[in-house]
Amino acid sequence: MEKLVQISDRLNKIVSFVGKLGSIAIIPLIVVTMWDVVTRKFTTFQIWIIETLGDQLESTVLQEWEWHFHTALFASALGYGYVANSHVRVDVIRERLPIRKQAWVEWIGVTIAMIPYCCVLIWFSWDFAYKSYIQNEISYSLVGLSNRWIIKGILFLGFVFALLAGISVWLRKTAYLFGPPGLNVPLLTVQEPVTERVVIASGGAQAEDR
């Protein structure tokens, strides 16, 4: 079981590295978006920029760069967000369960939902990117970007790293649930149940957990 935790740690390092590296895409995304928004307000300046530096600074091209950077940011953060437990959760029941039951819920969810779903997404996104490559797909716009297979390939890689994140979490939960008692397994996506604190005002404030 300790071997499972070690493999999970290695997968976590890979997924975290990719997520942190991909987060750099937020910088050009902000720059390109701001440039596009500002120059659109000054039509004369925008025309002068295009005539001077070329069509690559035309608004249509900039908008395509925006969603390219956004896709890269989103795809690289999929797996990292999961192992860092930063994805939005709407689970008012699970979060109040004891830790072991939370681990069971997570293990079952990853087993029957996340891992199979990621495999399906990887299959179709690979076909999506491959067809784009062999067709030499370009933008539908006359001044748009070429080599559209690159961004579709990044989407494919994003699902691959999401799968690795799911496997990492599955290995940890497996070691925790089926391993020997006392095995130290950081669970990452499982936290202590939330407790409510009730304040009673009667000659002073008192707080008690329930």
Salt bridges, closest charged atoms under 4 A:
ASP9 OD1 - ARG172 NH2 2.29
ASP36 OD2 - ARG40 NH2 2.73
GLU64 OE1 - ARG148 NH2 3.73
ASP91 OD2 - ARG94 NE 2.92
GLU106 OE2 - ARG89 NH2 3.13
GLU106 OE1 - ARG94 NH1 2.66
ASP127 OD2 - LYS131 NZ 3.26
GLU137 OE1 - LYS152 NZ 2.73
GLU196 OE2 - ARG96 NH1 3.60
GLU196 OE1 - ARG210 NH2 3.15
ASP209 OD1 - ARG197 NH1 2.55
